[in-house]
Amino acid sequence: MLMTAAPVKDTPREARRQTRLLGWQGFTLSVPEGWELSGFSGSFDEGYLRVDDGREQGLELKWATEPKKTKKPLDVEVRAESYLASLSRAAKKKKLEFESELTPLPRGVQRTERTGFGFKWTGDKKAFGALWHCKETRRVVIAQVIGDRSGRKGLAGVAESILASIENRDAEPGWRLWSLFDLTLELPSRYQLASQQLMNVYLRLSLADGMDKIGIEQWAVANVARRDAYLDSWVEANAKGDLTQARSQVEEASVQGHEAIALDGGLAFGQPWVQAFRDLMSLHVPATRFSARAWHCEPSNKIYLVQSLRPRRATDPVEEIVARMRCHV
């Protein structure tokens, strides 16, 4: 079920503040309230993530997945030393002073499935971090919290609490937490992120498992955006995901006590069926079944749409995804 973030205990005053949960590509972590996702790239297997306060402090997370079969065991110490050496070379090119130190893996970061080291460095900025290998996910992770080179604003304490909160495997087998900005939900882990649109008033996540697709859309300031429009008409006019490729019947429904609609159908006539025929000719089972739930959550003042476009015999995941969502606190 959904994880929650709580105030950090037994840390310096600067780090004892409200935190928020972030979930991305199989990672979950707690960051100070006000920090937001500011950069990302890559995929579940290899990628980069940055979360920061928009001013001075931020977290950088890099990961890569080791092959199932390797010629020799991974030497984590060599990998950590190599990383610090690369930072030193980059600083030297910029004619900057640079100091670094490799340390034991911080206690808060330690897990039975991890082997690794901690580190800290000072150059034009200051950072506290850790590098570890997870034997269960085969991920090599580099996490570092960066701030002013003076270490002001309790950088060491902030880094300690954030690094200790990082988990790099799913809490519940088969389900993966996604949490960014003010959208939090769990999705079946077999789906991989295909595309996204992240704006202040609109969020969209599109994921796929082969021809089986799911999409999540969230609109903020719903009372202003929707005005007096019927929910089904408004969603149809504003959706940007697979709903645009579908034709469906609409029924009134309820989601967590909110006004909602349930949609069920298949592909729209025209180009969607042309694409389905092409998929079939390329030996793929085309996605021809569509279902969705959309609702207006008044407490959060948001409109949500959860949709699935899938092959006819594939399991419909919409109801369980919706049941696991928390649209307001």
Beta strands, then each sheet from edge to edge (+ up, - down):
strand 1: 19-24
strand 2: 27-32
strand 3: 36-42
strand 4: 46-52
strand 5: 58-65
strand 6: 99-104
strand 7: 114-122
strand 8: 125-134
strand 9: 139-148
strand 10: 175-180
strand 11: 183-188
strand 12: 192-198
strand 13: 202-209
strand 14: 212-219
strand 15: 246-255
strand 16: 258-267
strand 17: 289-297
strand 18: 302-310
sheet 1: 1+ 2-
sheet 2: 3+ 4- 5+ 9- 8+ 7- 6+
sheet 3: 10+ 11-
sheet 4: 12+ 13- 14+ 18- 17+ 16- 15+
end
